[in-house]
Amino acid sequence: MFQQIEEQQKAVQEKLAGHILETSSGEGLVTVRMAGNKEVRSIIIDREHPGYADADQVEDHLVLALNDAIRQASTLEQELVQEWMSSVLPGGLGALGGLGSLFGK
């Protein structure tokens, strides 16, 4: 049984790694591509964008885009783990019997 759970957990991690999230900030000045496992795949800075000349603006938008990508990846992870828990635990306890709302769900 434990081996099956480990395999299912690995499948969830593989699913996360396969989801690519893309977010941008500054009207396309900075674009971040991140896998669902929170691995940054690429950062694109549009050198033709009018805001490119302002290094502080580029840095600010990079932080905003990265934080947004991390939030999206965390939400995706919660959804996939919730789905997995629902399939593993008996009687709908995957939602922790309604206690999930106590933890932000």
C-alpha positions as CSV (number, residue, x, y, z in Angstrom):
1,M,0.0,0.0,0.0
2,F,2.8,2.4,0.8
3,Q,4.5,1.7,-2.5
4,Q,1.2,2.6,-4.3
5,I,1.0,5.9,-2.3
6,E,4.6,6.7,-3.2
7,E,3.9,6.0,-6.9
8,Q,0.8,8.2,-6.8
9,Q,2.8,11.0,-5.1
10,K,5.4,10.7,-7.8
11,A,2.7,10.9,-10.4
12,V,1.4,14.2,-8.9
13,Q,5.0,15.6,-8.9
14,E,5.4,14.6,-12.5
15,K,2.1,16.3,-13.4
16,L,3.3,19.4,-11.6
17,A,6.5,19.4,-13.5
18,G,4.6,19.0,-16.8
19,H,2.4,22.0,-16.3
20,I,4.0,25.2,-17.6
21,L,2.6,28.4,-16.3
22,E,3.3,31.7,-18.0
23,T,2.8,35.1,-16.5
24,S,3.9,38.6,-17.4
25,S,4.1,42.0,-15.9
26,G,4.6,45.5,-17.1
27,E,2.4,45.0,-20.2
28,G,4.8,42.3,-21.5
29,L,8.1,43.9,-20.2
30,V,8.9,40.7,-18.3
31,T,7.5,37.2,-18.9
32,V,8.2,34.3,-16.6
33,R,7.6,30.6,-17.5
34,M,7.5,28.3,-14.5
35,A,6.7,24.7,-14.1
36,G,4.0,23.7,-11.6
37,N,6.8,22.3,-9.4
38,K,8.0,25.9,-9.1
39,E,11.1,25.4,-11.3
40,V,11.7,28.6,-13.4
41,R,11.9,27.5,-17.1
42,S,12.6,30.9,-18.6
43,I,12.6,34.7,-18.0
44,I,12.1,36.9,-21.0
45,I,12.7,40.6,-20.9
46,D,11.5,42.5,-23.9
47,R,14.3,44.8,-24.9
48,E,12.1,46.6,-27.3
49,H,9.6,47.6,-24.6
50,P,9.7,51.3,-23.6
51,G,10.2,50.4,-20.0
52,Y,13.4,48.4,-20.7
53,A,15.6,51.4,-20.2
54,D,14.6,51.8,-16.6
55,A,16.5,49.0,-14.7
56,D,14.4,49.6,-11.5
57,Q,11.2,49.1,-13.4
58,V,12.5,45.9,-15.0
59,E,13.5,44.6,-11.6
60,D,10.1,45.5,-10.0
61,H,8.2,43.8,-12.8
62,L,10.5,40.7,-12.6
63,V,9.6,40.4,-8.9
64,L,5.9,40.8,-9.7
65,A,5.9,38.2,-12.5
66,L,7.9,35.7,-10.4
67,N,5.6,36.1,-7.4
68,D,2.5,35.7,-9.6
69,A,4.0,32.5,-11.2
70,I,4.8,31.1,-7.7
71,R,1.2,31.8,-6.6
72,Q,-0.2,30.1,-9.7
73,A,2.1,27.1,-9.1
74,S,1.0,26.8,-5.5
75,T,-2.7,26.9,-6.4
76,L,-2.1,24.2,-9.0
77,E,-0.3,22.1,-6.5
78,Q,-3.1,22.5,-3.9
79,E,-5.6,21.5,-6.6
80,L,-3.7,18.4,-7.7
81,V,-3.0,17.3,-4.1
82,Q,-6.6,17.8,-3.2
83,E,-7.6,15.7,-6.2
84,W,-5.2,13.0,-5.2
85,M,-6.3,13.0,-1.6
86,S,-9.9,12.6,-2.7
87,S,-9.0,9.5,-4.6
88,V,-6.9,8.0,-1.8
89,L,-9.0,8.7,1.3
90,P,-12.3,6.8,1.8
91,G,-15.7,8.5,2.0
92,G,-14.7,11.9,0.6
93,L,-12.2,12.6,3.4
94,G,-9.9,14.0,0.7
95,A,-11.4,17.4,1.6
96,L,-10.5,16.7,5.2
97,G,-14.2,16.4,6.1
98,G,-14.7,20.1,5.4
99,L,-11.7,21.2,7.4
100,G,-9.9,22.3,4.3
101,S,-11.5,25.7,4.6
102,L,-9.5,26.2,7.9
103,F,-6.4,26.0,5.8
104,G,-7.3,28.4,3.1
105,K,-9.2,26.0,0.8
